[in-house]
Amino acid sequence: MKQKKFSKVTPFLPVNNLKETLAYYHDKLGFYEEWAWEEFDGGIRRDEMHLMFQQTPGYTQLINSEHHRFVLIWFVDNVDAIYAL
């Protein structure tokens, strides 16, 4: 019988501006293969990391305020070299 296993999840992350977000990940962090569907959904990848975004400014303001924070934890090899970009 095949083992039951969860392998990964890639949710749509809420952002204020999809175009600016994709440009940042491409230009500053070296992500590639970006895509956009209409003007509100898009994604990008680097190595094995795939990120998807949804432009939802109202929701983004609700989860990133003085009382709430949306937290992601990234596992990255050689992060100092990436940060130096």
N, C-alpha and C positions, 0 to 999 in steps of 0.2 A: 504494500500500500504506500502511496506517495505521501511524504511528510507534509504536514500543514505548516506553512511558513509565510510570514509577511516579509517582503524584501525591501520595499521603500515606498515613500509617498512624495508626491510633488504637488502641493496645493497651489492654487492661485493666490499670490500674495497681493494684498491691497496696496495701491500706490496713488499718489496725487496726480502724477503726470506720466503716462506710459512712455511717450517719446523721450522725455528727459531721463527716465529710469533706464531704458534700453541703451541710450547713449552713454550714460555713466558706466554701466557694466561693460560695455564694449570698449570705450576709450580709456577708462581708468583701471579696470581690472582684467582686461584681456579676454573677455568672453567673446564668443563668436556664434555663428549660425542663428542669428536673431530672426525672429518672425513676429508678425503682428496680424491679428485678425480684426478687421474693421479698425476702429481707433481706440478700442478699450481693452482688448486682450492681447497679450504677447508673451514671448519667452525668449530665452537665451541660454547658451550652455558653455561650459568650459570643463574639459576633461570629463569626469563622470557626473559633474553637477549640472543638473537641469533646473532652471528657475522659470516659473510662469508668473505673470503679473496681470492684475486686473485694475484698470483705472477706476477707482471709487473714492474720490476725495472726501465725501461725507463720512464714509465708514472709516477711512484712514484717520480722520480727526477724532473719531470716537475711541479708537483703540490706541492712539498715541496722544495722550493729554497729560496734564500734570498728575492725574490720578491713575492712569493706565498706560501700559507699555506692551507692545507686541514684540516678543523676543524670539530670535532664531539663534541657534548655536551651530556654527560651521566648524567642520573638522578639515583643516587645510595643512598640507605639508609645506614647510619652508615659507611660512606666512610673512616673515620679515622681508623676504625678497619681493613678495607681491605688494606689501605695504609701501616699499620703496619706489614703486612705479609712480 
